[in-house]
């Protein structure tokens, strides 16, 4: 155990220091990322330092794999940290599991100074006393049973083999602080019972570790979710017990809840909350950041398109709305579509290649010919998709050989016996096309299927069977350009197969 470091002089820390401190027991969720985004934007806007700290003292839930995933997600979103894991910094280590001696030192100091005490109550005794308090109409928090024990009582508990936790001695009175989102907030300590700082095995709980770390890492601003608002008087009490001057306490900003469409807090029950799910489904990091920035914050006008640079320049915690925000995946899809359409063509190709590889539409790594074909086809779909995953269904027909299949539902609706004459006319017309270009293909099919001298059909009736026969779907990239890229041989082969199987 090391000697506890002295309380930090936050004013000497060199400006704003704001931290994001996840406890990744799974993929980071929408609420986590919005918190990280706001904290990062606040640090960048103020010229401050963005600190990443991992709260991983519970190693049964927070695994190295989840930690690595969290770091990868933040990097993917474009939210680099100035201090933290893999970066370092002057106030490390930045994983709480590597700071246990620091917490142990402060725990002993709090005990020695009378700010904490050992509690020998068993879980069963605590539950029984809570139930009795509820039945009597009283508060159900900890009843301070072990606050003042005689030496004989302690000896008796120890003789029973009881292993005590350490509780903080919450002082009488109240705590008032000014929240940057909610304004002045007051908690009466009558409703803040003595809380546990460390488990019976000595491992620290959140309220001890977070307070110690915020002080020693010289954090000036704590941006976090509203669900942690009630823990703030506990943290402030620990700051005081550590000897931190009041004017050097971190400033708090508690962000509003993110709700699902049912008006309840966003969860696995009422929506997808994992940011990695959206990543796997082809949402761009800049779209996710843009949308989450608007979930509870506004720049003061009607703009909805933001880059991270824009956000850093504009962000102000004073403009965070204290009311809950509702997550709307359709709005996210719309923003994602806008961001996809705005991509440079080469960037768009680079973004869809991994999805085509994952779906085994192309090789991994892809061949030069496959990359060239994707590059040629990409402009046909860039304005037509709202998620990168949709590139798979839109382009797969270009790479299918013997395994090419027509969607069964689309075939049943379009490739009926009535479609056979249409397909035969299209096959005959395309066999004579020269040169094999989209314009020539368009002219030949129009003459054969639409013009009065041909079949005289309405375009929708004429081209739907051809589209399904050659692309496999009723919805595809532009037909004539698709046929050009597919090539004469494969196009005619697919039309011939459709003629044999239609009806």
C-alpha positions, -999 to +999 in steps of 0.1 A: +000+000+000+013+034-009+009+066+010-020+086-003-011+114-026-021+149-015-053+164-028-047+180-062-046+217-068-070+217-097-063+253-105-027+243-112-037+217-137-036+240-167-072+247-177-101+225-183-097+188-177-127+167-185-129+129-183-148+101-199-148+071-175-167+041-188-170+008-171-172-014-202-190-046-193-201-049-229-202-028-260-204+010-254-240+021-258-257+052-272-257+069-238-220+062-232-211+076-266-232+107-262-214+114-229-180+108-245-189+131-274-200+159-252-170+156-229-147+155-259-164+185-276-163+205-243-126+198-239-118+207-275-140+239-274-123+251-243-088+241-254-087+217-225-077+181-220-098+150-227-090+122-203-100+086-208-102+066-176-114+030-175-133+019-144-125-018-142-123-027-106-150-053-111-130-077-133-158-102-134-178-078-156-152-056-172-129-077-193-098-069-214-118-076-245-145-051-236-119-025-228-102-030-261-135-028-278-143+005-261-110+020-271-116+009-307-151+024-308-138+058-296-111+058-322-135+047-349-158+076-339-129+101-342-128+109-304-091+106-295-081+111-259-052+133-247-045+111-217-054+076-209-048+040-219-023+035-248-015+072-246-002+077-211-001+110-192+012+126-160-016+113-138-017+076-146-022+047-145-056+052-162-071+018-155-086+017-120-074-020-116-039-006-117-046+020-090-057-003-061-028+007-038-038+043-042-074+036-031-061+015-002-040+043+010-069+068+009-092+043+026-068+039+055-065+077+058-103+081+058-106+055+085-078+071+106-094+106+103-128+093+114-145+099+080-151+061+076-157+031+098-160-007+096-194-021+092-200-058+102-236-061+092-245-091+071-266-088+040-294-107+058-294-083+087-294-053+064-323-066+044-343-074+076-338-039+090-347-023+057-379-042+056-387-033+092-380+004+084-403+003+054-431-013+074-428+014+100-429+042+074-393+052+080-363+056+056-350+023+043-314+033+039-286+021+061-295+028+098-259+035+110-259+004+131-221+001+131-213+038+134-204+035+171-194+001+182-178-008+215-146-028+216-166-058+229-191-056+199-162-055+175-145-084+191-177-104+191-182-098+154-147-107+146-150-139+167-179-148+144-155-145+115-174-115+100-154-096+074-164-059+075-170-035+047-159+001+050-186+028+051-183+065+048-196+086+077-220+110+059-222+142+079-254+159+089-268+188+068-271+190+031-251+194-001-258+221-027-239+224-060-245+242-093-250+217-121-241+232-156-272+216-171-297+215-142-287+246-123-286+246-084-292+212-069-296+204-032-295+170-015-305+167+022-282+142+038-311+127+056-317+109+022-280+101+017-272+072+041-237+061+050-225+043+019-199+016+013-165+027+002-148-008+000-159-044+000-150-068+027-120-080+006-107-044+005-116-037-032-129-002-037-164+006-048-173+033-073-178+062-049-143+059-034-125+053-067-142+079-087-137+106-061-100+098-055-093+096-093-111+129-101-090+146-074-057+131-082-061+134-120-071+171-115-104+168-132-121+202-134-154+191-151-174+159-148-198+154-177-220+123-172-255+109-173-284+120-152-285+085-136-254+094-116-268+127-102-277+111-069-241+100-064-228+136-065-234+145-028-215+113-019-185+123-041-185+159-028-185+145+008-154+124-001-137+154-016-142+173+016-129+144+036-098+142+014-092+179+022-099+194-012-108+231-010-144+238-020-134+261-048-114+232-064-142+207-066-149+195-101-179+211-117-207+187-127-229+186-158-255+158-158-269+150-192-306+142-197-317+106-203-320+091-238-354+076-243-368+050-267-399+056-287-420+042-258-408+071-236-388+048-214-350+050-209-333+035-240-325-002-233-322-035-251-359-039-245-371-008-265-342-003-290-307-012-301-283+005-277-249-009-288-229+015-309-211-014-324-244-028-338-249+005-357-213+002-369-218-034-382-251-023-399-232+003-420-238+036-401-209+061-406-191+073-374-196+109-385-234+102-388-236+087-354-216+116-339-238+141-358-270+126-346-260+120-310-247+156-308-283+167-314-298+144-287-301+170-260-280+198-274-286+225-300-263+251-315-291+277-313-304+275-349-320+249-371-289+232-385-288+195-384-255+188-403-224+188-382-188+176-384-168+169-353-148+201-360-181+220-362-192+205-329-159+214-312-162+250-324-199+254-314-203+232-283-215+248-251-228+229-221-251+258-214-271+248-245-277+212-232-314+207-227-323+193-193-353+174-208-349+138-219-341+132-256-358+106-277-337+083-299-352+080-334-334+055-356-352+068-387-337+102-382-303+086-377-308+067-410-317+100-428-285+117-415-265+086-424-278+087-460-269+123-463-234+116-450-230+087-475-240+109-504-215+135-493-186+111-493-158+114-519-163+086-544-130+069-535-138+072-498-172+056-505-156+027-522-132+022-493-161+022-469-182-004-487-154-028-495-152-043-460-190-050-460-187-067-494-158-088-481-176-097-449-206-109-470-182-129-492-194-110-523-157-103-531-125-119-518-107-110-487-085-094-498-103-085-530-086-089-564-077-059-585-106-068-609-130-069-580-119-035-567-122-021-602-157-034-606-168-021-572-153+013-581-172+014-614-205+004-598-202+025-566-215+057-583-247+038-592-256+032-556-241+060-536-272+081-538-295+051-533-285+037-499-288+049-464-266+022-448-233+007-461-247-028-456-272-021-484-243-021-509-242-059-505-276-066-519-272-039-545-239-051-559-239-088-553-254-096-587-222-083-604-200-108-588-222-139-588-214-166-614-229-201-612-243-193-578-265-164-590-300-166-577-331-145-583-350-134-552-379-159-549-406-133-539-395-110-567-395-138-592-430-149-582-443-114-587-425-104-619-412-135-637-446-149-647-455-166-679-466-131-692-430-120-688-416-146-713-423-125-745-407-095-728-376-114-718-373-130-753-376-096-770-350-082-746-326-111-752-329-106-790-324-069-788-293-071-765-277-097-786-273-071-814-261-042-792-229-026-803-211-010-786-219-024-752-227+008-734-255+020-712-267+044-738-268+017-765-284-008-741-311+018-732-319+025-769-321-011-778-344-021-749-366+009-755-370+001-792-378-035-785-401-032-754-415+003-752-418+018-787-449+011-807-428-007-833-418-031-806-440-045-778-454-011-770-453-017-732-453+009-704-417+012-691-425-002-657-441-033-672-413-037-698-382-033-677-393-050-644-388-086-658-354-076-673-343-060-640-352-091-619-337-115-645-303-099-646-299-084-611-321-108-591-342-081-575-369-056-583-348-029-566-313-025-581-289+001-594-298+018-626-307-009-651-288+001-682-255+008-663-259-024-644-262-044-677-232-026-691-211-036-660-225-071-660-214-077-696-230-091-727-223-128-720-236-129-684-266-107-693-278-130-721-272-161-700-294-147-672-321-137-696-321-172-712-323-188-678-352-166-668-371-175-700-368-212-692-379-208-656-405-180-658-442-189-652 
